[in-house]
Amino acid sequence: MLRQAFRYTRTHAFGASLVQGELSYLPFEDGAFDFAIAIACYHHLEGENVRAAALVELRRTLRPGGEAFISVWNHEQPRFATAPRDVLVPWGDEDSALTRYYHLYTCAELETALLQSGFSVIRLGHGTRRHDPTQEDERNICALIARPEGEA
């Protein structure tokens, strides 16, 4: 992903500070950010404890009052509705298919995890389809969250 990001910055002629890290140990100071975005990350972490630690780490790196937008895969999407909550999903083309781990969330489970991690949940629900923003998108669950004001 870093190689892709570097290529993107070169192609579009802008600079960016790109850093490699782990969701459960982010290489940033406490309260370093006003805002954060985590698209399609947390559902790849295997184990409830690991996912919980990563959310706590996200909260740590936000300043009090800081906000984050996250998205995770939805267990209730039609292709996974009857599947177990933890699955391996093929990814890639026929010649180089890999399997990736996914934990499939429900809205209620994500909300509980966010609250237990100390976040305030501003908004939580399904994303909108890019081609028709009036329709529910069953693929992802999105959340806008905040580190509560007044935390040290």
C-alpha positions as CSV (number, residue, x, y, z in Angstrom):
1,M,0.0,0.0,0.0
2,L,2.9,2.4,0.7
3,R,4.3,1.7,-2.8
4,Q,0.9,2.5,-4.3
5,A,0.6,5.7,-2.2
6,F,4.1,6.8,-3.3
7,R,3.2,6.2,-6.9
8,Y,-0.1,8.2,-6.4
9,T,1.8,11.2,-4.9
10,R,4.2,11.2,-7.8
11,T,1.5,10.8,-10.5
12,H,-0.5,13.7,-9.0
13,A,2.5,15.8,-8.1
14,F,2.0,16.4,-4.4
15,G,3.9,15.6,-1.3
16,A,2.8,13.4,1.6
17,S,4.4,12.1,4.8
18,L,3.8,8.3,4.6
19,V,4.7,6.1,7.5
20,Q,4.5,2.3,7.9
21,G,3.1,1.1,11.1
22,E,0.7,-1.4,12.8
23,L,-2.9,-0.6,13.8
24,S,-2.2,-2.0,17.3
25,Y,0.9,0.2,17.7
26,L,0.8,3.5,15.7
27,P,4.2,5.3,15.6
28,F,2.7,8.6,16.6
29,E,2.6,10.7,19.8
30,D,-0.5,10.8,22.0
31,G,-3.0,13.3,20.6
32,A,-1.0,13.8,17.4
33,F,-4.0,14.2,15.1
34,D,-7.1,16.2,14.8
35,F,-8.6,13.8,12.3
36,A,-8.0,10.2,11.1
37,I,-9.3,8.0,8.3
38,A,-9.2,4.2,8.5
39,I,-10.8,2.6,5.5
40,A,-11.2,-1.2,5.4
41,C,-8.5,-1.8,8.1
42,Y,-10.0,-3.2,11.3
43,H,-11.8,-6.1,9.8
44,H,-8.5,-7.6,8.7
45,L,-7.3,-7.9,12.3
46,E,-7.7,-11.4,13.7
47,G,-8.9,-11.7,17.2
48,E,-11.3,-9.5,19.3
49,N,-8.5,-8.4,21.6
50,V,-6.3,-7.3,18.7
51,R,-9.2,-5.3,17.2
52,A,-10.0,-3.7,20.5
53,A,-6.3,-2.8,21.1
54,A,-6.1,-1.2,17.7
55,L,-9.2,1.0,18.4
56,V,-7.8,2.1,21.7
57,E,-4.5,3.0,19.8
58,L,-6.5,5.0,17.3
59,R,-8.2,6.9,20.2
60,R,-4.8,7.5,21.8
61,T,-3.4,9.2,18.7
62,L,-6.4,11.6,18.4
63,R,-6.4,14.8,20.4
64,P,-9.4,15.2,22.8
65,G,-12.2,16.2,20.5
66,G,-10.5,14.7,17.5
67,E,-12.5,12.7,15.0
68,A,-12.0,9.6,12.9
69,F,-13.9,8.0,10.0
70,I,-13.7,4.3,9.8
71,S,-15.2,1.6,7.6
72,V,-15.4,-2.2,8.0
73,W,-17.0,-5.0,6.1
74,N,-20.6,-5.9,6.9
75,H,-21.7,-9.4,8.0
76,E,-25.2,-8.7,6.7
77,Q,-24.3,-8.1,3.1
78,P,-26.0,-10.7,0.9
79,R,-22.8,-12.7,0.1
80,F,-21.9,-13.2,3.8
81,A,-25.3,-13.2,5.5
82,T,-25.1,-17.0,6.2
83,A,-21.3,-17.1,6.5
84,P,-19.4,-17.3,9.8
85,R,-18.2,-13.9,11.2
86,D,-14.6,-14.7,10.5
87,V,-13.8,-15.8,7.0
88,L,-11.0,-16.1,4.4
89,V,-11.9,-14.2,1.2
90,P,-10.1,-14.8,-2.1
91,W,-8.4,-11.7,-3.5
92,G,-6.6,-11.1,-6.8
93,D,-6.8,-12.6,-10.2
94,E,-6.9,-16.3,-11.2
95,D,-3.2,-16.4,-11.6
96,S,-2.3,-14.9,-8.2
97,A,-5.3,-15.4,-6.0
98,L,-4.6,-15.0,-2.2
99,T,-6.9,-15.3,0.7
100,R,-7.3,-12.5,3.2
101,Y,-8.8,-12.7,6.7
102,Y,-12.0,-10.7,7.3
103,H,-14.0,-10.3,10.5
104,L,-17.5,-9.4,9.4
105,Y,-19.1,-6.8,11.7
106,T,-22.7,-6.0,12.4
107,C,-23.6,-2.4,13.2
108,A,-24.3,-3.3,16.8
109,E,-21.0,-5.1,17.3
110,L,-19.0,-2.2,15.8
111,E,-20.9,0.4,18.0
112,T,-20.2,-1.7,21.1
113,A,-16.5,-2.0,20.2
114,L,-16.2,1.7,19.6
115,L,-17.9,2.6,22.9
116,Q,-15.8,0.1,24.8
117,S,-12.7,1.7,23.3
118,G,-13.7,5.1,24.7
119,F,-15.1,6.7,21.6
120,S,-18.2,8.8,21.2
121,V,-20.1,7.6,18.2
122,I,-21.3,10.5,16.1
123,R,-22.8,8.6,13.3
124,L,-22.8,4.9,12.4
125,G,-24.5,3.0,9.5
126,H,-24.1,1.8,6.0
127,G,-22.2,3.7,3.4
128,T,-23.8,5.0,0.2
129,R,-23.2,3.6,-3.2
130,R,-20.9,5.7,-5.3
131,H,-23.2,5.5,-8.3
132,D,-26.4,6.2,-6.4
133,P,-26.1,8.0,-3.1
134,T,-29.8,7.5,-2.3
135,Q,-29.4,3.7,-1.9
136,E,-28.1,1.8,1.1
137,D,-24.7,0.1,0.5
138,E,-24.7,-3.3,2.1
139,R,-21.0,-3.8,1.7
140,N,-19.6,-1.6,4.4
141,I,-20.4,-0.2,7.8
142,C,-19.1,3.3,8.3
143,A,-18.7,5.3,11.5
144,L,-17.8,8.8,12.4
145,I,-16.3,8.8,15.9
146,A,-14.7,11.2,18.3
147,R,-12.3,11.1,21.2
148,P,-14.3,12.8,24.0
149,E,-13.3,16.4,24.9
150,G,-11.7,16.8,28.3
151,E,-9.6,13.6,28.2
152,A,-6.0,14.0,29.3
